[in-house]
C-alpha cells in the first residue's frame, strides 16, 4: 500500500488580487483533483492575514512519487507561469505523513455540499 501524504503549501499574495489569483490557480487545482492518487484537495485563506492562502492536498503516494513524478507533471508549468507571479514571497511547502489507522482521520460528509 502506498504511503498517505499531506502536502501543505503557503502562498502570500496581494489581497487586492485575490480574485485574479484564484482564477489563475483553478486549472492547476482541477488537474490535481483529477489525479487518481489525489484523495483530497482544499484551498484555505487566512482570515487574520489577508492575502495568505494555504493549499492542502492529500495523496495516496510515496514521497519518491511526489518528488520525482507528481511535481514534474506538465500542468505545473501553467502554475509556474500563471500563479507564481502573484506570490509576494517564495511559497512554503511542507509534506506530512498520515498516521496509520482510522482513529486519527474523520470527515463528516454533510460538511461538503454535492458538487455538480
C-alpha positions in Angstrom: 0.0 0.0 0.0 1.3 3.5 -0.8 2.1 6.0 1.9 -0.6 8.6 2.5 0.9 12.1 2.4 -0.4 15.6 3.0 1.1 18.5 1.1 0.7 21.9 2.6 1.6 25.0 0.5 1.5 28.5 1.9 1.1 31.3 -0.7 1.2 35.0 0.1 -0.3 37.4 -2.5 -1.5 41.0 -2.7 -5.0 40.8 -1.1 -6.3 43.1 -3.9 -5.5 40.4 -6.4 -7.3 37.6 -4.7 -9.9 37.0 -7.5 -7.3 37.0 -10.2 -5.1 34.7 -8.2 -7.9 32.1 -7.6 -8.8 32.3 -11.3 -5.1 31.6 -12.2 -5.0 28.7 -9.7 -8.1 27.0 -10.9 -6.7 25.0 -13.8 -3.9 23.5 -11.6 -6.4 22.7 -8.8 -8.6 20.9 -11.3 -5.7 18.9 -12.7 -4.5 18.0 -9.2 -8.0 16.8 -8.2 -8.3 14.7 -11.4 -5.2 12.7 -10.4 -6.1 9.2 -9.3 -3.7 9.3 -6.4 -5.1 12.6 -5.0 -7.7 11.9 -2.4 -8.4 15.4 -1.0 -7.7 19.0 -2.0 -8.8 22.2 -0.5 -7.8 25.9 -0.6 -7.9 28.0 2.5 -7.4 31.7 3.2 -6.2 33.1 6.5 -9.0 35.3 8.0 -6.4 37.1 10.2 -3.9 37.8 7.4 -5.4 39.0 4.1 -3.6 37.6 1.1 -2.3 34.5 2.9 -3.6 31.2 1.4 -2.9 27.5 2.2 -3.4 24.7 -0.2 -3.8 21.2 1.3 -3.6 18.1 -0.8 -3.8 14.5 0.5 -2.2 11.8 -1.7 -2.0 8.0 -1.6 1.5 8.2 -2.8 5.1 7.9 -1.6 7.4 10.8 -1.1 9.5 9.5 -4.0 6.5 9.6 -6.3 5.6 13.1 -5.2 9.1 14.4 -5.7 10.0 12.5 -8.9 6.7 12.0 -10.7 3.9 14.3 -9.4 5.8 17.5 -9.2 7.1 17.0 -12.8 3.6 16.9 -14.3 3.1 19.1 -17.3 0.3 21.2 -15.7 2.7 22.6 -13.1 4.2 24.7 -16.0 0.9 26.6 -16.1 1.2 27.1 -12.3 4.7 28.5 -12.6 3.7 30.7 -15.4 0.3 32.0 -14.1 0.3 31.6 -10.3 3.8 32.1 -9.2 3.9 35.7 -10.4 1.2 36.6 -7.9 3.4 35.5 -5.0 4.9 38.2 -2.8 7.4 35.8 -1.3 8.6 32.2 -2.1 5.9 29.7 -1.4 6.4 27.4 1.6 5.8 23.7 1.1 5.6 21.1 3.8 4.9 17.4 3.4 3.5 15.3 6.3 2.9 11.5 6.5 -0.5 10.4 7.7 -0.7 8.4 10.9 -1.7 4.8 10.2 -5.2 3.5 11.1 -8.6 5.2 11.2 -8.6 6.7 14.6 -6.8 9.9 13.5 -8.9 10.7 10.5 -12.5 11.7 10.0 -14.6 13.6 7.5 -18.2 14.5 8.0 -19.8 14.1 4.6 -22.6 16.6 5.4 -19.9 19.3 5.7 -19.4 19.2 1.9 -22.1 20.2 -0.5 -22.6 18.0 -3.5 -20.8 19.5 -6.5 -22.4 19.4 -9.8 
